[in-house]
Amino acid sequence: MDGTLVDTEPFWMAAETPLVESFGGSWSHEQGLRLVGLGLEDSARIFQEAGVRMGITDIVDHLTDDVMEQLSVKGVPFRPGARELLESLRDAGIPTALVTMSLRRMAQSVVDLIDFDAFDVVIAGDDATRPKPFPDPYLQACEALGVDPAHTVAIEDSPNGLRSAVASGAAVIGVPLMVSIDGAGAHAVWPTLEGRSAADVAEVHRTHVERRESVR
């Protein structure tokens, strides 16, 4: 979701700096980039190391509340082509899942702003048995959809997200935004979702399967 469907990473960074500074610490843009695609609890531990004297749950709730407040004031910045691609997938009858490390209450608030039934399943950070980069969130989504991971395509913007999706067995499209995804294992890289359709997603899957079969 964050960085792939909606460009909320600047909102997270805007919430992080004052939190760390309120405990007398400092927080840089580069430190913020380290957290892109990381599970919220893992991120909270990094904030504790930076001097934030709060519990993990309190840190997660504080940052989530801050970002949700920013979204309510500024609106949800969907990435170019994201809603259109989702609509194309739905029109093609392809089951879809949102797999995010944000809390469910935040994920649901974003999903509710899409003006059609975009997802069959939502797996959020507080649902995952283990966070990205473990494959668990994607495997849980596949189980909920009743599909084989080998028959799926995942779209991700961060190295942690890509590693999670690749480890699940999906064909994976990288759409970079804030950080480089070089070396994270994407099977295809798109600079943007704009102009993309269900047919393009299906082509990535077909090509991935052909490559996999050719090396057996």
LINSULTA-V485287 format. One record per residue. N is the residue number from 1. RES is the residue in one small letter. D_CENTER is the distance of its C-alpha to the mean C-alpha in Angstrom with 1 decimal. Layout:
n res d_center
N RES D_CENTER
N RES D_CENTER
This chain:
n res d_center
1 m 4.0
2 d 5.0
3 g 6.4
4 t 6.0
5 l 7.7
6 v 9.1
7 d 10.4
8 t 10.4
9 e 10.4
10 p 14.2
11 f 14.5
12 w 13.1
13 m 15.5
14 a 18.2
15 a 18.0
16 e 18.1
17 t 21.3
18 p 23.7
19 l 22.7
20 v 23.7
21 e 26.7
22 s 27.9
23 f 28.7
24 g 30.4
25 g 27.8
26 s 26.2
27 w 22.7
28 s 22.0
29 h 19.4
30 e 19.2
31 q 18.6
32 g 15.7
33 l 14.1
34 r 14.5
35 l 11.9
36 v 9.0
37 g 6.3
38 l 9.1
39 g 9.9
40 l 11.7
41 e 15.0
42 d 15.0
43 s 14.4
44 a 17.2
45 r 19.5
46 i 19.2
47 f 20.2
48 q 23.1
49 e 24.2
50 a 24.2
51 g 26.7
52 v 24.9
53 r 27.2
54 m 25.2
55 g 23.9
56 i 20.4
57 t 19.9
58 d 21.6
59 i 19.4
60 v 16.2
61 d 18.1
62 h 19.5
63 l 16.4
64 t 14.7
65 d 18.1
66 d 18.4
67 v 15.1
68 m 16.1
69 e 19.5
70 q 18.5
71 l 16.7
72 s 19.9
73 v 22.0
74 k 20.3
75 g 18.5
76 v 15.0
77 p 14.4
78 f 12.9
79 r 12.4
80 p 15.5
81 g 15.8
82 a 12.7
83 r 14.9
84 e 17.6
85 l 15.8
86 l 14.7
87 e 18.3
88 s 19.6
89 l 17.9
90 r 19.3
91 d 22.7
92 a 22.8
93 g 22.4
94 i 19.3
95 p 17.5
96 t 13.8
97 a 11.2
98 l 8.0
99 v 6.2
100 t 4.5
101 m 6.5
102 s 8.0
103 l 11.5
104 r 12.5
105 r 14.8
106 m 12.4
107 a 10.1
108 q 13.5
109 s 14.9
110 v 12.5
111 v 13.1
112 d 16.8
113 l 17.0
114 i 16.5
115 d 20.1
116 f 19.9
117 d 18.7
118 a 15.4
119 f 14.1
120 d 16.3
121 v 14.1
122 v 11.4
123 i 10.4
124 a 9.4
125 g 9.9
126 d 13.6
127 d 13.9
128 a 12.8
129 t 16.0
130 r 14.5
131 p 11.1
132 k 9.1
133 p 10.9
134 f 13.1
135 p 12.9
136 d 13.6
137 p 10.5
138 y 10.8
139 l 14.5
140 q 14.6
141 a 13.0
142 c 15.6
143 e 18.3
144 a 17.7
145 l 17.9
146 g 20.9
147 v 19.9
148 d 20.3
149 p 17.2
150 a 19.5
151 h 19.6
152 t 15.9
153 v 13.7
154 a 10.0
155 i 8.3
156 e 6.1
157 d 7.0
158 s 7.6
159 p 10.4
160 n 9.1
161 g 6.3
162 l 9.2
163 r 11.7
164 s 10.3
165 a 10.3
166 v 13.6
167 a 15.1
168 s 14.7
169 g 16.9
170 a 14.9
171 a 15.6
172 v 12.6
173 i 12.3
174 g 11.1
175 v 10.9
176 p 11.4
177 l 11.5
178 m 12.3
179 v 13.0
180 s 14.8
181 i 13.3
182 d 17.0
183 g 17.8
184 a 14.5
185 g 15.7
186 a 14.3
187 h 16.9
188 a 16.7
189 v 15.6
190 w 15.6
191 p 16.2
192 t 15.1
193 l 14.4
194 e 17.6
195 g 20.4
196 r 18.4
197 s 19.3
198 a 19.2
199 a 22.0
200 d 20.0
201 v 17.3
202 a 20.3
203 e 21.9
204 v 19.2
205 h 19.5
206 r 23.3
207 t 23.4
208 h 21.3
209 v 23.6
210 e 26.7
211 r 25.8
212 r 25.2
213 e 28.5
214 s 30.4
215 v 29.9
216 r 31.1
